[in-house]
Structures are given as structure tokens and as C-alpha cells.
Amino acid sequence: MLILVNLKTYAEGTGGGAVRIAELCAEASEETGERIAVAPQAADLYRVSRETDAEVWAQHVDAVEPGSNTGHALPEAVRGAGAVGTLINHSERRLTLADAGGAVEWAREVGLETIVCSNDASTSAAASELEPDYVAIEPPELIGTGIPVSRAEPEIVEGAVAVSDVPVLCGAGISTGEDVEAALSLGAEGVLLASGVVKADEPGEALRDLVSF
Ligand code: G3P
């Protein structure tokens, strides 16, 4: 199982910043033996990797080689900053299919694991064709609502699982162990989440609850 906590641009976060939440992810992972990783903003990747024991992922990379590309996230640089994997095509950072495919290729080339995000069964099938390590199904309308996709719209998760040749994660509104358990029962192999941890009064407790079932 993979649990990826996406810090998005929740600035310093209510739990004391990216480093603090990453430390809590590392502690929860160590305590529970589950794979709990964190995806800070690009500007925080190096610091979070250097200052914590957390497994660190990027939120995005571009399909570019070293060279004349201004304002892009170079997969090599992301890897060099300490990330072990990257999200691609998050619904808050959409790419064309061609660019998502290029990003998967370049990320793989430099040794980054990849999660390609999708919003329904047909985009999940297309995402799976790109041969990432995971496809993540996230209906945009449930993101940040606290309404868990795994319990409110289980058919969306099942649909993605049915069409994907790679392991599926699900996200949107996930915040409790019951939500994670429901996701696994639908065939998902983990979850992506943000607000359920970042906006929790006690992010450490929220993390432990995710694997409490
Ligand atoms: O990448 C995770 C995400 O989009 C879900 O956000 O706040 O609903 O957990 P949230």
C-alpha cells in the first residue's frame, strides 16, 4: 500500500510546515511499517529531503531535457533534489496526453517512480497506456471536500481498476482509516490525500488513523 500526502500549495501548512508534516509522515511510516510518502512544493523538495527521513515525491515534472527551458521542472533536477517519484497530470496541474507521456518517459529515465492522475475511467485507461508505476483516480469535484471518493463514489474507483493495467490509487476527500480501507476493498493499492492531513488539527493523529483499520 502507498499513501501519498500531497502538500499542494498549502503554504506552511497548519501543522508547522512542509518539514514538520514530512517528519510526521516518516514517523507514522516507521511506526506502522506502511509506505507513507509526502509531496512538497518544488521549492521545498531539497530541504524536506535533506532534513527529514520521509520518502519524498514531487507534485509535477515536465517532459524536458536539460537545456533551454525556462520555468520548467526538470526530472533530473527533481531527482537530484531527493525525490524518488513524481505525480504527473494532477487535476490541479493538467498536461496534454503527449506531455504526460513525455513526462513519464523522462521521469523513468532518471529513476523517478511515476503516478499519472486521471479523473474517470477513460482517462484512467489512457493513463495506464503510458505505463507509469501507478494511475491515481481523483474526481476533481470531490477534492478538498472531505467526501471520500472511496465511499461516496465507489464505482469510479472500480471503473479505474477495471481498465488499468498498472496499480491504481484513489484520492479526493480521503481522511480516515475507513476511507482507506474502502479504497483497498475496491481494488486500489493506496491513496492520495491532502487536506485530511494538512488541515487536520493534529496531522500526526490523522496519519496514524489512516492505517488504523
Ligand atoms: O492529490 C490529492 C488530492 O487532490 C486530494 O485532495 O484535499 O481531497 O485530500 P484532498
py3Dmol code that shows the C-alpha trace and the ligand (Angstrom):
import py3Dmol

protein = """\
ATOM      1  CA  MET A   1       0.000   0.000   0.000  1.00  0.00           C
ATOM      2  CA  LEU A   2       1.159   3.546  -0.783  1.00  0.00           C
ATOM      3  CA  ILE A   3      -0.185   6.609   0.996  1.00  0.00           C
ATOM      4  CA  LEU A   4       0.978   9.855  -0.608  1.00  0.00           C
ATOM      5  CA  VAL A   5       0.333  13.115   1.227  1.00  0.00           C
ATOM      6  CA  ASN A   6       0.264  15.926  -1.338  1.00  0.00           C
ATOM      7  CA  LEU A   7       1.097  19.243   0.356  1.00  0.00           C
ATOM      8  CA  LYS A   8      -0.056  21.209  -2.725  1.00  0.00           C
ATOM      9  CA  THR A   9       0.462  24.936  -2.048  1.00  0.00           C
ATOM     10  CA  TYR A  10      -0.860  24.811   1.469  1.00  0.00           C
ATOM     11  CA  ALA A  11       1.929  27.314   2.197  1.00  0.00           C
ATOM     12  CA  GLU A  12       3.499  26.474   5.516  1.00  0.00           C
ATOM     13  CA  GLY A  13       0.650  24.093   6.319  1.00  0.00           C
ATOM     14  CA  THR A  14      -1.278  24.222   9.540  1.00  0.00           C
ATOM     15  CA  GLY A  15       0.860  21.511  11.091  1.00  0.00           C
ATOM     16  CA  GLY A  16       4.004  23.640  11.148  1.00  0.00           C
ATOM     17  CA  GLY A  17       5.278  23.481   7.585  1.00  0.00           C
ATOM     18  CA  ALA A  18       6.394  21.003   4.978  1.00  0.00           C
ATOM     19  CA  VAL A  19       9.309  19.725   7.054  1.00  0.00           C
ATOM     20  CA  ARG A  20       7.090  19.113  10.078  1.00  0.00           C
ATOM     21  CA  ILE A  21       4.471  17.195   8.090  1.00  0.00           C
ATOM     22  CA  ALA A  22       7.194  15.215   6.328  1.00  0.00           C
ATOM     23  CA  GLU A  23       8.675  14.287   9.723  1.00  0.00           C
ATOM     24  CA  LEU A  24       5.253  13.114  10.852  1.00  0.00           C
ATOM     25  CA  CYS A  25       4.896  11.017   7.678  1.00  0.00           C
ATOM     26  CA  ALA A  26       8.298   9.449   8.339  1.00  0.00           C
ATOM     27  CA  GLU A  27       7.372   8.710  11.965  1.00  0.00           C
ATOM     28  CA  ALA A  28       4.000   7.213  11.036  1.00  0.00           C
ATOM     29  CA  SER A  29       5.644   5.113   8.343  1.00  0.00           C
ATOM     30  CA  GLU A  30       8.296   3.855  10.760  1.00  0.00           C
ATOM     31  CA  GLU A  31       5.715   3.072  13.465  1.00  0.00           C
ATOM     32  CA  THR A  32       3.219   1.301  11.235  1.00  0.00           C
ATOM     33  CA  GLY A  33       5.503  -0.270   8.628  1.00  0.00           C
ATOM     34  CA  GLU A  34       3.335   1.250   5.879  1.00  0.00           C
ATOM     35  CA  ARG A  35       4.665   3.267   2.954  1.00  0.00           C
ATOM     36  CA  ILE A  36       3.654   6.855   3.738  1.00  0.00           C
ATOM     37  CA  ALA A  37       5.283   9.452   1.474  1.00  0.00           C
ATOM     38  CA  VAL A  38       4.985  13.219   1.119  1.00  0.00           C
ATOM     39  CA  ALA A  39       4.869  15.508  -1.938  1.00  0.00           C
ATOM     40  CA  PRO A  40       6.013  19.042  -1.054  1.00  0.00           C
ATOM     41  CA  GLN A  41       6.124  22.016  -3.416  1.00  0.00           C
ATOM     42  CA  ALA A  42       9.091  22.088  -5.797  1.00  0.00           C
ATOM     43  CA  ALA A  43      10.786  24.797  -3.747  1.00  0.00           C
ATOM     44  CA  ASP A  44      10.694  22.568  -0.643  1.00  0.00           C
ATOM     45  CA  LEU A  45      11.897  19.291  -2.196  1.00  0.00           C
ATOM     46  CA  TYR A  46      15.574  19.653  -1.369  1.00  0.00           C
ATOM     47  CA  ARG A  47      15.039  20.895   2.163  1.00  0.00           C
ATOM     48  CA  VAL A  48      12.467  18.231   3.023  1.00  0.00           C
ATOM     49  CA  SER A  49      14.723  15.513   1.584  1.00  0.00           C
ATOM     50  CA  ARG A  50      17.756  16.798   3.477  1.00  0.00           C
ATOM     51  CA  GLU A  51      16.102  17.468   6.811  1.00  0.00           C
ATOM     52  CA  THR A  52      13.750  14.502   7.205  1.00  0.00           C
ATOM     53  CA  ASP A  53      13.682  10.739   6.743  1.00  0.00           C
ATOM     54  CA  ALA A  54      10.479  10.955   4.735  1.00  0.00           C
ATOM     55  CA  GLU A  55      10.014   9.402   1.319  1.00  0.00           C
ATOM     56  CA  VAL A  56       9.714  12.473  -0.886  1.00  0.00           C
ATOM     57  CA  TRP A  57       7.772  12.823  -4.149  1.00  0.00           C
ATOM     58  CA  ALA A  58       7.389  15.793  -6.487  1.00  0.00           C
ATOM     59  CA  GLN A  59       3.994  17.208  -7.421  1.00  0.00           C
ATOM     60  CA  HIS A  60       4.918  17.623 -11.090  1.00  0.00           C
ATOM     61  CA  VAL A  61       7.686  17.282 -13.671  1.00  0.00           C
ATOM     62  CA  ASP A  62       7.836  18.475 -17.262  1.00  0.00           C
ATOM     63  CA  ALA A  63       8.806  16.438 -20.295  1.00  0.00           C
ATOM     64  CA  VAL A  64      12.022  18.338 -20.861  1.00  0.00           C
ATOM     65  CA  GLU A  65      15.693  17.541 -21.226  1.00  0.00           C
ATOM     66  CA  PRO A  66      18.425  19.715 -19.751  1.00  0.00           C
ATOM     67  CA  GLY A  67      18.678  22.799 -21.921  1.00  0.00           C
ATOM     68  CA  SER A  68      16.786  25.853 -22.978  1.00  0.00           C
ATOM     69  CA  ASN A  69      13.547  25.506 -20.977  1.00  0.00           C
ATOM     70  CA  THR A  70      12.596  28.374 -18.714  1.00  0.00           C
ATOM     71  CA  GLY A  71      10.284  27.798 -15.751  1.00  0.00           C
ATOM     72  CA  HIS A  72      10.084  24.037 -16.147  1.00  0.00           C
ATOM     73  CA  ALA A  73      10.551  21.231 -13.616  1.00  0.00           C
ATOM     74  CA  LEU A  74      13.382  19.117 -14.998  1.00  0.00           C
ATOM     75  CA  PRO A  75      13.056  15.448 -13.940  1.00  0.00           C
ATOM     76  CA  GLU A  76      16.827  15.218 -13.303  1.00  0.00           C
ATOM     77  CA  ALA A  77      16.713  18.250 -11.020  1.00  0.00           C
ATOM     78  CA  VAL A  78      13.761  16.805  -9.112  1.00  0.00           C
ATOM     79  CA  ARG A  79      15.643  13.532  -8.685  1.00  0.00           C
ATOM     80  CA  GLY A  80      18.751  15.451  -7.648  1.00  0.00           C
ATOM     81  CA  ALA A  81      16.728  17.305  -5.024  1.00  0.00           C
ATOM     82  CA  GLY A  82      15.959  13.979  -3.368  1.00  0.00           C
ATOM     83  CA  ALA A  83      12.576  12.968  -4.768  1.00  0.00           C
ATOM     84  CA  VAL A  84      12.036   9.289  -5.511  1.00  0.00           C
ATOM     85  CA  GLY A  85       8.877   9.776  -7.536  1.00  0.00           C
ATOM     86  CA  THR A  86       6.549  12.316  -9.065  1.00  0.00           C
ATOM     87  CA  LEU A  87       2.894  12.996  -9.698  1.00  0.00           C
ATOM     88  CA  ILE A  88       2.078  13.732 -13.329  1.00  0.00           C
ATOM     89  CA  ASN A  89      -1.127  15.299 -14.668  1.00  0.00           C
ATOM     90  CA  HIS A  90      -2.711  16.110 -11.295  1.00  0.00           C
ATOM     91  CA  SER A  91      -6.106  17.714 -11.893  1.00  0.00           C
ATOM     92  CA  GLU A  92      -4.655  20.938 -10.496  1.00  0.00           C
ATOM     93  CA  ARG A  93      -1.698  20.654 -12.930  1.00  0.00           C
ATOM     94  CA  ARG A  94      -3.155  19.150 -16.094  1.00  0.00           C
ATOM     95  CA  LEU A  95      -0.979  18.197 -19.091  1.00  0.00           C
ATOM     96  CA  THR A  96      -1.780  17.133 -22.636  1.00  0.00           C
ATOM     97  CA  LEU A  97      -1.614  13.370 -23.148  1.00  0.00           C
ATOM     98  CA  ALA A  98       1.564  13.832 -25.201  1.00  0.00           C
ATOM     99  CA  ASP A  99       3.218  15.883 -22.449  1.00  0.00           C
ATOM    100  CA  ALA A 100       2.113  13.409 -19.762  1.00  0.00           C
ATOM    101  CA  GLY A 101       3.615  10.579 -21.820  1.00  0.00           C
ATOM    102  CA  GLY A 102       6.863  12.510 -22.254  1.00  0.00           C
ATOM    103  CA  ALA A 103       6.994  13.297 -18.547  1.00  0.00           C
ATOM    104  CA  VAL A 104       6.553   9.607 -17.667  1.00  0.00           C
ATOM    105  CA  GLU A 105       9.378   8.682 -20.038  1.00  0.00           C
ATOM    106  CA  TRP A 106      11.817  11.290 -18.773  1.00  0.00           C
ATOM    107  CA  ALA A 107      10.961  10.601 -15.151  1.00  0.00           C
ATOM    108  CA  ARG A 108      11.542   6.879 -15.670  1.00  0.00           C
ATOM    109  CA  GLU A 109      14.800   7.656 -17.468  1.00  0.00           C
ATOM    110  CA  VAL A 110      16.191   9.403 -14.379  1.00  0.00           C
ATOM    111  CA  GLY A 111      14.880   6.817 -11.912  1.00  0.00           C
ATOM    112  CA  LEU A 112      11.724   8.500 -10.625  1.00  0.00           C
ATOM    113  CA  GLU A 113       8.602   6.450  -9.916  1.00  0.00           C
ATOM    114  CA  THR A 114       5.501   7.913 -11.522  1.00  0.00           C
ATOM    115  CA  ILE A 115       1.837   8.363 -10.670  1.00  0.00           C
ATOM    116  CA  VAL A 116      -0.324   9.612 -13.542  1.00  0.00           C
ATOM    117  CA  CYS A 117      -3.571  11.145 -12.307  1.00  0.00           C
ATOM    118  CA  SER A 118      -6.899  10.704 -14.054  1.00  0.00           C
ATOM    119  CA  ASN A 119     -10.473  11.785 -13.445  1.00  0.00           C
ATOM    120  CA  ASP A 120     -12.584   8.976 -14.899  1.00  0.00           C
ATOM    121  CA  ALA A 121     -12.388   5.502 -16.429  1.00  0.00           C
ATOM    122  CA  SER A 122     -11.459   6.627 -19.937  1.00  0.00           C
ATOM    123  CA  THR A 123      -8.612   8.883 -18.795  1.00  0.00           C
ATOM    124  CA  SER A 124      -7.502   6.090 -16.440  1.00  0.00           C
ATOM    125  CA  ALA A 125      -7.241   3.752 -19.417  1.00  0.00           C
ATOM    126  CA  ALA A 126      -5.213   6.343 -21.344  1.00  0.00           C
ATOM    127  CA  ALA A 127      -3.024   6.991 -18.303  1.00  0.00           C
ATOM    128  CA  SER A 128      -2.396   3.276 -17.864  1.00  0.00           C
ATOM    129  CA  GLU A 129      -1.260   3.060 -21.513  1.00  0.00           C
ATOM    130  CA  LEU A 130       1.601   5.391 -20.620  1.00  0.00           C
ATOM    131  CA  GLU A 131       2.917   2.630 -18.323  1.00  0.00           C
ATOM    132  CA  PRO A 132       3.501   4.659 -15.170  1.00  0.00           C
ATOM    133  CA  ASP A 133       4.044   2.890 -11.842  1.00  0.00           C
ATOM    134  CA  TYR A 134       0.540   3.892 -10.730  1.00  0.00           C
ATOM    135  CA  VAL A 135      -2.603   5.526 -12.041  1.00  0.00           C
ATOM    136  CA  ALA A 136      -4.436   7.698  -9.490  1.00  0.00           C
ATOM    137  CA  ILE A 137      -8.151   8.300  -9.953  1.00  0.00           C
ATOM    138  CA  GLU A 138      -9.313  11.588  -8.439  1.00  0.00           C
ATOM    139  CA  PRO A 139     -12.712  13.101  -9.332  1.00  0.00           C
ATOM    140  CA  PRO A 140     -11.960  16.861  -9.186  1.00  0.00           C
ATOM    141  CA  GLU A 141     -15.361  17.726  -7.755  1.00  0.00           C
ATOM    142  CA  LEU A 142     -14.610  15.788  -4.548  1.00  0.00           C
ATOM    143  CA  ILE A 143     -11.113  17.194  -3.991  1.00  0.00           C
ATOM    144  CA  GLY A 144     -10.892  19.126  -0.757  1.00  0.00           C
ATOM    145  CA  THR A 145     -14.490  18.373   0.220  1.00  0.00           C
ATOM    146  CA  GLY A 146     -13.890  15.741   2.889  1.00  0.00           C
ATOM    147  CA  ILE A 147     -16.309  13.494   0.975  1.00  0.00           C
ATOM    148  CA  PRO A 148     -14.266  10.358   0.307  1.00  0.00           C
ATOM    149  CA  VAL A 149     -14.346   9.071  -3.258  1.00  0.00           C
ATOM    150  CA  SER A 150     -13.905   5.527  -1.972  1.00  0.00           C
ATOM    151  CA  ARG A 151     -17.188   5.652  -0.067  1.00  0.00           C
ATOM    152  CA  ALA A 152     -19.204   8.301  -1.944  1.00  0.00           C
ATOM    153  CA  GLU A 153     -18.418   7.160  -5.499  1.00  0.00           C
ATOM    154  CA  PRO A 154     -17.000   3.631  -5.284  1.00  0.00           C
ATOM    155  CA  GLU A 155     -17.953   2.889  -8.899  1.00  0.00           C
ATOM    156  CA  ILE A 156     -15.422   5.491 -10.096  1.00  0.00           C
ATOM    157  CA  VAL A 157     -12.612   3.650  -8.304  1.00  0.00           C
ATOM    158  CA  GLU A 158     -13.825   0.258  -9.513  1.00  0.00           C
ATOM    159  CA  GLY A 159     -14.048   1.628 -13.067  1.00  0.00           C
ATOM    160  CA  ALA A 160     -10.418   2.782 -12.964  1.00  0.00           C
ATOM    161  CA  VAL A 161      -9.272  -0.530 -11.505  1.00  0.00           C
ATOM    162  CA  ALA A 162     -11.118  -2.408 -14.249  1.00  0.00           C
ATOM    163  CA  VAL A 163      -9.404  -0.562 -17.116  1.00  0.00           C
ATOM    164  CA  SER A 164      -5.905  -0.103 -15.698  1.00  0.00           C
ATOM    165  CA  ASP A 165      -3.012  -2.474 -16.295  1.00  0.00           C
ATOM    166  CA  VAL A 166      -0.985  -0.804 -13.543  1.00  0.00           C
ATOM    167  CA  PRO A 167      -1.808  -0.466  -9.829  1.00  0.00           C
ATOM    168  CA  VAL A 168      -4.470   2.132  -9.037  1.00  0.00           C
ATOM    169  CA  LEU A 169      -4.502   4.686  -6.228  1.00  0.00           C
ATOM    170  CA  CYS A 170      -7.512   6.833  -5.428  1.00  0.00           C
ATOM    171  CA  GLY A 171      -7.866  10.277  -3.958  1.00  0.00           C
ATOM    172  CA  ALA A 172     -10.282  13.103  -3.142  1.00  0.00           C
ATOM    173  CA  GLY A 173     -11.809  13.557   0.275  1.00  0.00           C
ATOM    174  CA  ILE A 174      -9.842  10.736   1.896  1.00  0.00           C
ATOM    175  CA  SER A 175      -9.202  11.419   5.568  1.00  0.00           C
ATOM    176  CA  THR A 176      -9.799   8.323   7.712  1.00  0.00           C
ATOM    177  CA  GLY A 177      -8.777   4.707   8.006  1.00  0.00           C
ATOM    178  CA  GLU A 178     -12.300   3.725   6.946  1.00  0.00           C
ATOM    179  CA  ASP A 179     -11.835   5.676   3.706  1.00  0.00           C
ATOM    180  CA  VAL A 180      -8.529   3.900   3.048  1.00  0.00           C
ATOM    181  CA  GLU A 181      -9.995   0.504   3.900  1.00  0.00           C
ATOM    182  CA  ALA A 182     -12.864   1.147   1.474  1.00  0.00           C
ATOM    183  CA  ALA A 183     -10.358   2.121  -1.241  1.00  0.00           C
ATOM    184  CA  LEU A 184      -8.417  -1.109  -0.786  1.00  0.00           C
ATOM    185  CA  SER A 185     -11.603  -3.158  -0.846  1.00  0.00           C
ATOM    186  CA  LEU A 186     -12.396  -1.665  -4.274  1.00  0.00           C
ATOM    187  CA  GLY A 187      -9.060  -2.849  -5.645  1.00  0.00           C
ATOM    188  CA  ALA A 188      -6.972   0.293  -5.098  1.00  0.00           C
ATOM    189  CA  GLU A 189      -3.432  -0.184  -3.835  1.00  0.00           C
ATOM    190  CA  GLY A 190      -3.237   3.052  -1.901  1.00  0.00           C
ATOM    191  CA  VAL A 191      -4.456   6.629  -1.660  1.00  0.00           C
ATOM    192  CA  LEU A 192      -3.501  10.213  -2.422  1.00  0.00           C
ATOM    193  CA  LEU A 193      -4.657  12.840   0.011  1.00  0.00           C
ATOM    194  CA  ALA A 194      -4.003  16.409   1.074  1.00  0.00           C
ATOM    195  CA  SER A 195      -6.479  18.345   3.224  1.00  0.00           C
ATOM    196  CA  GLY A 196      -7.277  15.420   5.531  1.00  0.00           C
ATOM    197  CA  VAL A 197      -3.713  15.671   6.856  1.00  0.00           C
ATOM    198  CA  VAL A 198      -2.542  19.196   6.042  1.00  0.00           C
ATOM    199  CA  LYS A 199      -5.622  20.868   7.527  1.00  0.00           C
ATOM    200  CA  ALA A 200      -6.035  18.495  10.483  1.00  0.00           C
ATOM    201  CA  ASP A 201      -5.602  19.925  13.982  1.00  0.00           C
ATOM    202  CA  GLU A 202      -3.283  17.000  14.729  1.00  0.00           C
ATOM    203  CA  PRO A 203      -1.689  15.848  11.454  1.00  0.00           C
ATOM    204  CA  GLY A 204       0.222  13.066  13.215  1.00  0.00           C
ATOM    205  CA  GLU A 205      -3.012  11.606  14.590  1.00  0.00           C
ATOM    206  CA  ALA A 206      -4.654  11.952  11.181  1.00  0.00           C
ATOM    207  CA  LEU A 207      -1.789   9.990   9.615  1.00  0.00           C
ATOM    208  CA  ARG A 208      -1.983   7.199  12.175  1.00  0.00           C
ATOM    209  CA  ASP A 209      -5.745   6.997  11.740  1.00  0.00           C
ATOM    210  CA  LEU A 210      -5.283   6.351   8.005  1.00  0.00           C
ATOM    211  CA  VAL A 211      -3.654   2.998   8.723  1.00  0.00           C
ATOM    212  CA  SER A 212      -5.673   2.131  11.841  1.00  0.00           C
ATOM    213  CA  PHE A 213      -8.086  -0.331  10.256  1.00  0.00           C
TER     214      PHE A 213
END
"""
ligand_1 = """\
10
G3P
O -3.582 14.848 -4.577
C -4.508 14.647 -3.567
C -5.725 15.416 -3.746
O -6.005 16.050 -4.922
C -6.879 15.134 -2.881
O -7.043 16.283 -2.123
O -7.691 17.550 -0.156
O -9.303 15.954 -1.211
O -7.344 15.069 0.024
P -7.916 16.209 -0.791
"""
view = py3Dmol.view(width=600, height=400)
view.addModel(protein, "pdb")
view.setStyle({"model": 0}, {"cartoon": {"style": "trace"}})
view.addModel(ligand_1, "xyz")
view.setStyle({"model": 1}, {"stick": {}})
view.zoomTo()
view.show()
